[in-house]
Amino acid sequence: MWLISNPSFPAAVTAPPLSRSPCHHLRANPPRLQVFSRGYRHRPHLLSVPPMRSRTMIANCLAERSLVAENAGLRNKEREARIKRELEEPRLSPSPYDIAWVAMVPLRVFSQSPCFPQCVEWILQNQEDNGSWGIELDLSTSKCTLLSTLACVIALKKWNVGPQHIARGLHFIGTNFSIVMDDQITAPIGFNITFTGMINLAIGMGLEFPGRQTDVDAVLHIRESELNRFIIRQFEHKKYDVDKSNGRESYMAYVAEGLGNLLDWNEVMKFQRKNGSLFNSPSTTAAALIYSYDDKALQYLNLLVTKLGSAVPTVFPLNIYCQLSMVDSLEKIGISRHFSSEIMSILDRIYSLWIQRDDEIMMDIQTCAMAFRILRMNGYDVSADELSYMSEASSFCNSLQGYSDDTRSLLELYKASRVSVSKDEMILENIEEWSGNLLAEKLCPDVLHRTPIFEEVDYALKFPFYATMERLHHRRNIEHFDVTGYQMLKTAYLPCSVKKDHLALATEDFTFSQGIYLDELLDLERWDEYQELQFYSESVKILFCAIYATVNQIGEMASIVQNRDVKEHMIEQWIRTLRSMMTEAEWARTKYVPTTDEYIANAYVSYGLAPIVLPSLYFVGQELLESAEKDEEYNELFRLMSTCGRLVNDLRGLERESSQGKLNSISLLVLHSGGSMSVEAAKKEAEDSIASCRRELLRLVLREGTVVPKPCKELFLRMYQVNHLFYSNTDGLSSKTEMLGAVNAVIYEPLKLHTNNPSLDVKSAQ
């Protein structure tokens, strides 16, 4: 069995130092491999290198991977520099659609001239050869490109400039008009309102579209149907039957530029934010200035253009969301440790804004949920109370995000709900229940899955953060990484412009770590021989020699790292573990039936994690004081981790152990109930205990200012994840084949990047 420990660990328990490579600067803290044995219950076949992997094969793998490292140093420095710049100041991609609406705003004192002529000039300078205006991607046949092109044509027509640009734009729209009616092509939020509204506006300006009038009439009919739907629509759901009137009103205000004079703009302005904008949307805010002048709205656009020039994005401000998304991305693919100082600075600032309840965080469900999750998982004291307004499904369904069927916001709420640290956080428990149900329904076989967001949903439901080994999680996210990274609101936008650098850095980092694992596997075959002694059996001799050699080797290395003698502490952990195993053996020999409490008090030690995890703490790059080892926090971290492991082992091993006549926590619960508790009820009680221990373990790991260093505490959580992986489906430890796929994925198999990633990662799946 292998434990792939925290990628931030700077040294291995068993491996000698590697020679420096051209990309050594990237590898200051590479992931490490550690091998450990288990208690007497478990099979010894997992103690050695898999028999199908010869030393020659391992050596060949090492030779192949050494080629990856050549000449990587300079490239990686450049990539890191670009990522750091993007982290500190995200570059928002310009939105031709929003630029066009800002360009349409007239001067208040002279309505025949544009208030923002630089935006008109941007339109004139940025038309594509095919006549369209769009984002920097081959999306010429997308609905958002049609939308942007029509908006730019109307803006130029309003100021009577660029007749050739207008003609080319109209030709592009006419040629691709059938896209509007194609339900298989993903539409931006509110497309049926905004596009058809601008068709009406264009016709009123005297613009003529090439093509059949029947096509134009069909598109305008879509608009009428959509408006009628808004008037009568009530949200009906199997479990959540609620009126979505508030969500409908905010949705119609969000796409107000497509409704124009059909709206009461005084009602629309009720959604104005402190910064003067409507929903932080330049296009909606510009429309408000066109149809109903407002000083605060003008101040917002003036600030926007002053800061970004004519390159108006589809959302402003968006820095917090972009930075959180990048931090999340770097953590998910295993390279965040290379940007620890930048990330800490960003999260410190976001935490300060969280405390101030800043609008940019609190007014957006997705940003708020992501901020809560990332801040909490990085040790910041954030309260789930800030998510209380989403504790019920009806609240989400009656929001803008719920009304527009925003799957990504729903997913972020679900992820946030999984980082509970107390059974008293009922807000998170409620969110987990209803958001999980709604997400599961989106994956029903009869639902058409047109966007890659559903892959994320499926993965999140199957594998919460505590249910998979970290390096497997990294590998999966690297292989499914969307290099384009485009998302969609009212039009497509790019929250991060250095996605390719993320992927390249993560790919090299993961490949390099596999070389480290292979090198360590080779090292595991060079054990010291021990002098001849009298042993009960050959098996006992093998185990004793293995333990003796390993404890001495690791103890010497750890003592050097910690600058104190730690070997005695390691020996004590082995003795404690073996004594607990002897207790269980004595119970079995005498047929003694312990109480459930007696069993757990002994079994969490006999589970055998102490000799594995506790020595590893010496190698995480932090000084671990002797006083910390004696502190209650240290012991509680170990107890919680080991109790979770023992209970999940008991759950999956119940059938096997029962057939062998052995007792565990499940069978003891049933036995001591006097027949009042079924096996299923006992399993449920064990699952509840696991959840309670997990929340308490997470709380201790995330708590700041404790005697045990944070990197050491994180190892306890990593080991919990490994245990959960082993027993997620079956008794993976006793099986000779169950975990081979995970072992091969982390150590041997090269990454398999998906080259057919969809070009759009949409924020709203409508």
N, C-alpha and C positions, 0 to 999 in steps of 0.2 A: 504493500500500500504506500502511496506517495502523498505527501502533503506539500502543495505548492504554497509557500507562505507569501506574506504581504510583499508586493513589489518594491516597497520602500526599504526592505531589509538590505543592509550593505554587505553582509558577510554570511557565508554558509556555515552550517554546523559541521559538515563533513568535507567540504571541498577545499583544495589548496587554491592559492591565488591564481587567477588567470593572467596570462600575459596581456600587456596593453595592446589594444587594437586601434586602428585609425579613428574609430568612433567611440573611443573609451570615455570621452567627455560626456557622452550621452548615458553611459552605463555606470554612473557614480553609485547608483543604488539599484542594481538589477534584481529581478525576482530570483528567489533561491529555492532549491529542492532539498527536502529532508525526507529521510526514510525512517520508519519506525515500526516496531513490532506491536503486537496486541496481547491481550490477556489470554488466559488458558482456554477460554471458550472458542477462540477464533483460530482459523486455519493458518499454518505456517507458509502456505504456498505464496503468499503475498509479500514475504520478507525479502525475496531475491529479485534480481532483474528478470523480466519475462523471458522464458526459455527460447522463444522464437526470435529474440533479438541477440545476435551474437556480438562479441566484441568488435568483429570486423565490420558488421553493419553499423554499429554505433560510431566507429571511427570514420566510416565513409560519410555518415550523416554530418559528423563534425567537420570533415574536410569540405563538404558541400556548403555548409553554412558559413564557413570562414570566408568564402568568396563574397558573401553578402556584405560583410563588414568593410571590405576594401574600399578605399576612397570615400567612405561615408561621412567622415568627420566634418569636412567643409560644408557638404550639403545639409547636414543636420544642424549645424550652427546657423546657417541661413534660414532654415525652416523654423527653428526656435525663435529667431529674431523676428520673423514675420508674424508668428503666432503671438508673441509677446506684445508687439505693436497693436495687433487686432484686439487682444484682451484689454489693453489699456484704453483704446479708443476705437470702438467698432466702426467699421465703414458701412454705412447703410446704402444699399443699392438704390439708384434713382428709379422712380416710378413714372413712366411717361403719362400714365392716366392721371395721377395726382398733379404732375407738372402742368398738364393741360388745363385742369380745373383752376389751379392757381393763376395760370396765364389768362384765364377768362375774367378774373376779378378786375373791374374798372376802377379808375380813380374816382374818389367820391366827389371831388369838385369839378371833374371833367370826364364824364362817363364815356366819351369817345376814345379815350386812351387807356391802355392797360396800366394797372397799378404795379405790375411786376413784369416789365418788358424783357428782363433777362430770361424769364421762363418762355416767353414767345420766341426769343432768339434760340434757346435750347432746342425747341421743337424744330426750328428751321435747320439747325445744324446736325440733328441726330436721326433723320429719317433713314431707314434701311434701303438697300438697293431695290428690294421688291415692293417698296412703297409703304411698308408697315413701320410702326414704332413699337418696340418691345424691349424685353430684358435681354441681357447678354447671354442668350442661350438659344438653341435651335427650337424655338417654340412658335415658328411662323404660322402653324396651323392650330394654335391654341385659342381658346375663347378670350383669354386675358389679352392676347395680342390684338385680336379684333376690337376689344373694348378700348384698349389704349389708342389704337389707330383712329377709331371714330372720334374719341375725345380730342385728339390732336388736330384732326381735320376741322372739327367744330371751332376749336380755339383759333386756328388760322383764319377761318371764314369770318369769325366775329370781328377780327381786326383788319380784314381785307388784305391779308399779306400771303405770300407763298402760293399763288394760283397753281403752279406746277406741282408743288408738294400736295396740294389738295387733290388734284386730278389723280396723281399716283396713289394717294391714300384711298380715294374712292374706288379706284380700279382694284386695289388689293381687297377691299371689303367686298366688292361685288363678286370677285373671283372665288372668295372663300365663304360666301354667305351661307352656304349649306351647313357649315360647322355649327351655326347658331342652333339649328334644329336637331343636332346630333346629341342624344342623351348619353352616349358612350364616352364623350369627351368631358372631362371634369370642368366644371364651371366655377369661376370665382364667386365669393359670397354676394348674393343679390344680383347676379348677372341678368336674370330675367327682368329685373326692374331697371337697373342702370343702363343696360345696352338698349333696351326698347325705349326707355325714356329719352335717350340721346338720339335715337332714330326719329322720334317725333320732333325733337328740337332741331335736328338737321333738316328735316323736311320743311319745317317752319321757316328755316333760313334760305330755302330755295335750292338746297343741295339735292342732286339726283343720283340715285344709286344704279349702277349698271346691273342689268339682270331683269328678272321677271317681277312685275308688280305683285303677282300672287305670293311670291316669297316674302316680300315686305309686309303684305297684309297678314300672312301667317305668323310672322314675328310679332306684329302688333297685337295679334289675337292672344299670343302668349302673355303679353303684358296685362290684357284685360282679365284673363283667367287668373293670373297671379294676384291682381288687386282684389278680385272677388274672393279668392282664397283667404286673403288677409282679413277681409270683413267678417267671414263666417267661421274661420278656423278656430277650433278648440283642440287642444292636445289630448289625444286619447291614448292610453297606455294600459297594458295588462295589469300593472300594479299601481301606476301613478296616474290618476285621473284628475288633472288640474287645468284650470283656466290659464292660458298663456298670454293674457292681455298685456301685461307689462313687458314681456319678452317681445311681443308683436310690435308694441309701440317703440321700443328701443331699436328694434330691427329696422322699422320703417324710417326712423330718424337717422340710423346709420347709413342707409342708402338713399337719403333724402335728395341727393342731386339728381336721381333718376325719377323723382316725383314732382319736383319743381313746385308750380303754383297749386298743385293738387293738395298740398299740405298746408296746415296752419303753422307757420314758422315760429310763432310765439310758443307753440307746444314743443316744437323741435328744440328750441333754445333752452328748454328745461334740462336738457342733457349736457349743457355746457359745463366744462370742467374748470377747475381753478386757473389753469393756464390759458383759458380762453378758447380752447379747442372743443370740438364735438368728437368725442371718442378718440382723441389724439389722431384724427384722420384729416390730413390736409385737404382732401377732395371734399369731404362733407363740410368742413369749416369754410372752404372757399365758396361753396354753394350757399352757405348761410350769408356770406357777405354780398353775394350776387342778388339773392332774393330778399334779404332782410339785414340791412347794415347793422354791424355790432362792433363797437370799439375794441372790446377784448378779443374778439375773433381776429380783427386786423392786427392787433399787437402780437398775437400768436404767430400769424403768417409772417409778419415782419421779422420776428425773432428767428423763425425757421429759415427764411431766405438769407438773413444776415449771417447765420451760423453755417449753412450748407450751400449757399449760393443758389443757383438754378436747379441743382440736382435734388429735387424734392423727393423724399421717400414716401412709401405708402402709409407709414406710421411714424409719428414723431411726438415725443421722444420715445426711443426704443432701446436705449443703451443698457438698461438693467436687464431686460429680457435677453438681449444679444449676449451680454456677458454671462448670465446664468446659463444660457444654452451652450456657450463655449466651455464653461467650467464643467457642465454635465457631460458634454462630449468627450473632453479630455479624461474625465474620471472613468467613463464607460469603456474607453479603449485602452486604459492602463498607462497613460503617459502624463497624468496630472502632476506627478512628483517632480517633473522637470520644470514646472512653472509654479512651484509652491509659494514663493514670495509674492508673485503677481496675484495668484488666486487669493492668498490671505488678505492682501490689500483690498482687492475687489469685495470680498465677503465682509470685511470690516466696514466698508462704506455702505454696502447694502444692508447690513445689520443695523447701522445707525439710521438709515432711511426706514427700515422696518419699524423700529421703535417710534419714529416720528409719524408712522402710518402714512407714508408718502403715497400720493395718488398713483404714481407710475407703477407701484407694486399693488396697492390695495384695490384699484379700480379694474384690474384685469385678472380674471380667475386663473388663467394659466400661469401668469407671472407670479401671482401670490402663492399658488400651490407649489410651484417649483422653488421659489425662494424659501418657503417653509421647509421643504424636504432637504435642500442642499445646506441651508444654514444649520438645521438640526443635526444632520449627519456629519457636519464639520465642527460640532461642539458648541454652537451658539445656543443661548437660552431663548428659544422662541416658543410661544404659547399657541396651542391649537385653537385657542379662543378666536384668533383672527380668521379662522375658517368656519366659525359657527354659523355664518350666514349661508353656508352651503351644507349644513348638516342634514338637510332633508332633500329628497329628490325633487320635490316640487319647486324648491328655491332655484335649483339649477335649470329645470325645465322652463321656468318663467324668467330666465335671464336672456340677454342677447346671445350668449354662447349656446345656451340650451335651445333657443328658438332656431338658431342657424345650424343646429346639429354639429357642434364643434367637437369632434372626436378627440382632438389633441388636448383640449382643456379638460375633458372628462378623464382622459388617461392620466394627466398630471394630478388631478384630484385623487384618483385611485392610488397612484404612487405615493402621494403625500400621506394618505391614510395608513400606509403600511409601516411607517416609522414611529409607531406608537411606543412610548416608554413607560406607560402606566395603564393598568386596567381601568383607571378612573377617566381616561380620555375618551369619553363616550362620543364626543364629536367625531373623532377619527373612526371609531367603530361604526358609527352610523354611515359615514361617508364611504367607508370600505364596502359595506353591505350593498347600498343602492348603486354606487358607481360600478362595482364589480358586476352586478346583475345587468346593468345597462350595457356595459362593454361586452359581456358574454352574449347578449342578444344580438349585438352587431356582428358576431361571428357565426350566427346561425347559418346553416347551409343554404337557406333560401334568400339570404342577403347577398347582393352583388358587391364583391370586394374589389374596388377599382383603384385603391391607393395603397401605398406601402405602409401607411399608418396602421393598417390592420395586422401586419406582421408584428409590429411593436405591441399592439394590444394582446395578441395571442401569446407572445413571449412574456409579457408582464403578468398575465393571469396565471401562466404555468410556473413561472420562476420569479417569485418575489426576491428582493435583494438578499435575503438570508437563506435562500434555498439552492444556491449554486456556488460552486467554487469560483473564486475571483478570476483566475486565469482562463477558465472556460467561458466565463462571462465576457472577458475582454476579447477572447477569440471570436465568439459569436458576433459581437458588436463590430469588430474589425471586418469580418467577412461579409456582414450585411450593411456596411457603412455606405451611406448615400453621399457620394462625393459632391454632387450638385448642391444639395442642402436647401433647395428652394422650397419655400412654403407659400401658402396663398391665403390672403384675406380678400379684399375687393379686387386685388390683382396680385400677381406673383411677386415675391420679394426674396432677398437673400440675406438672412440674419448673420451669416459669417462668410467671408470671402476667401478664407484660407483652409477650406475643407480638405483640399488635396494635400496640403502640408500635414494636417492631422493624420490622414491615412498613411502617408509615406513614413512619417515618424513612428507611428504605432506598428506598422508592418515590420520595419527594421528592428524595432525594440523587441517585439514578440519573437521574431526569428532569432535574434541574438540570445534571448533568454532560453530558447530551446537548446542552443549550444551549451549553455551553462548547465542545464539539466543533464544533458548527455555526458558532459565531462564529469559531473558528480556521480552518475551511474557507474562510470568506469572506476572512479575512486572507491566506490563501495565494495569492489571485489578485492582490496589490499588490506586484509585484517591481520592484526598481530596474533601470533600463536601464543598459547598459554601453556605453562609447564604442566606435566602430567599430574593429575590428581585422581582421587577416587570419586567416581560419579555414579549416580543411581542407574543411569542409562546413557546411551549415546546421545539421545535427544536432549537430555539435561546438560550434557557436556557441551553440545553445540550452542544451546541457549546461553549457558553461563559464559562461555568464551566470547560469544557475541556481545553480551551485555558488558562484560568486564572490559573488553577492548574498546567498545564504543564509549563507555562512561569515562575511561581514562583519556581517550583521545579528545573527546568533546570537553571534558573538564579542564584539560591543560589549555586548550584553545580559549575557552571561556574565561579562565582565570587571567590570561594575558589581556583579553579584551576588557575585562572588568577591573583589572588591576587589584584583584584580591582573590583569595582561594575560595572557589565556589564548588569544588569537587564534593565536599562533605554534604552540601545541600542536595546535590544531585543524587548521592548515594542514599540519603534519607528518603528522597522521593521514591526510589526503587524499593527500598525496604517497606515503606508505607504501602505501596501498591501491592507488593508480594504478600504482605500480611493480610491485606483485605481479601486477596485471592485465596489465601489459606483459610480464612474464615468461611468463605463460601464453600470451599472443598470440605471443611469440617461439617458444615450444615448438611451437605449432601450425604456425607458418610454416615452421620447420625440420624438422618432423616428429620432434622429439626426444621420446623416451619416458622420462619421469622415473621414478625408483624411487618406491615408495609413500611412503616417508618424505620424499623430496624434495617430492612432490606435497602432502602434508599440511602440511609446514612453510611452504609458500607459499600453499596454498589456503585455510587458515583466515583469512589476511589478505585475500586476494582476494574472499572471501565478502562483504566490504563492510560489516561491522558497525561498524568503528572510527569512521567519520564520523557514524554514527547514534547509537550508544549512548554513546560517550565524551563528546561535548559535552553530552549530556543529564544527565550526572552533576553538572554545575555548577548544575543547577536543582532539586535535590531538597531544598533547605533546609539543607544541611550545607556547612561549609567543606571544600573538597578541596584540601589542600596540594600544592604542587609536588613535595615530597618523596614524597608518596603516589603521584603519577603515575609516579614513577621506581622505585617499590618493586616487588619481585618479585611480591608478592601481587596488585597491580593488573594486572600483565602476565599472571599465571596465570589470574585471573578472566576476562580477555578471551580468552585462549587456549582455555580450557575451553568457554566459551560459544560461541565461533566454531567450534571443532572440532565440537561437537555439531551446530551449524547446518549446517556444510559436509557432514558425513556424512549427516545426514538428508536434505539436499538431493540428495546423490549417490544415495541409495537410491531416492527417488521420481523423480529425473530420469534414471535410468540408460537407460531405453528411448529417451527423446527424444534424449539426448546421443549415444547409440550410433548412432542413425539419422543424426545430423549428423556422425559421424566424430570425435567428441570423446571424450577419455579422462577418467575420474574414478576415485575411490578403489576402486570396486567392480571396474571393468574392469581396472584396474592390478593388483589382487590376483590376478585370474584369469590375466592375461597373464604376470605374473612367476612364477606357480606352475609354469609349464611344462606345463600341462594337468592338474596333480594336484588343482586346486581348481575346483569347479563354481561357477556364478553364485550358486546358493542358499547354498553354504558361504561364499562371499565376503560375501554379504548378512548372514549370521549373524555373521561376524566383525565387520562394521561395526556391527551392532546391539549386540554385546557392548561394543565400544569406546564407543558412545554411552552405554550404561548406566554404564560405568566413569567416563566424563567427567562425567556427570550427578551421580553420587554424590559425586565429588570437588568439583564445583562447589557442591553443596548443603552439603558440609562446610565449605568456605571461607566461604560466605555466612552460615552459622549460627555460625561461630566468633566468640567475643567477644574484645575487647581487641586489635583489629588496626588497622593504620594507615589502611586504607580504611574510612570511616564505614559503618555498617550500612545506612542507606537507599541509599547508593551501591551497595553489594554486592547489595542486593535487586533493583536494576535489571537486573543481569546475569541473575538467575534469571527475571525477568519476560520478558526478551528471549528466553531459552531457551524459555519457554512459548509465546511468539508463534511462534517457528520451528516448534515441535512441532505447533502448530495448523495452520500452513500446509501441513505435509507429513504430517499424520496419516493421510490417506487417499490422496492423490495429490499431484501437483506443483501445489500451489495457487497458487504465485506466477506461473507461466507461463500459468495459465488465466485467461480473462477473466471467468469466471462463478463459479468455485469458492468464492471468498471473499466474494462479494456479500452472501450471507446473513448472515455474521458482521459485515460492515461495517454493513449496515442495522440489525441487531439492537442494535449498540452505539451507533450515532449517530442513526439516523432513527426507527425504529419505537417507538411508545409501548409501555410495559409491558402485558402481557396477563395479569392476575392470574387464577389459577384459583379461581373462586368455588365450585366443587363439591368442595372438599377434603373428604375423609372426616373424620368427627368424631373418630376415634381413630387415633393413631399408635402402634401397639402395640409394645411392647418384645419380646414373644414371639410369633412366628408359629407357631402349633401346627398 
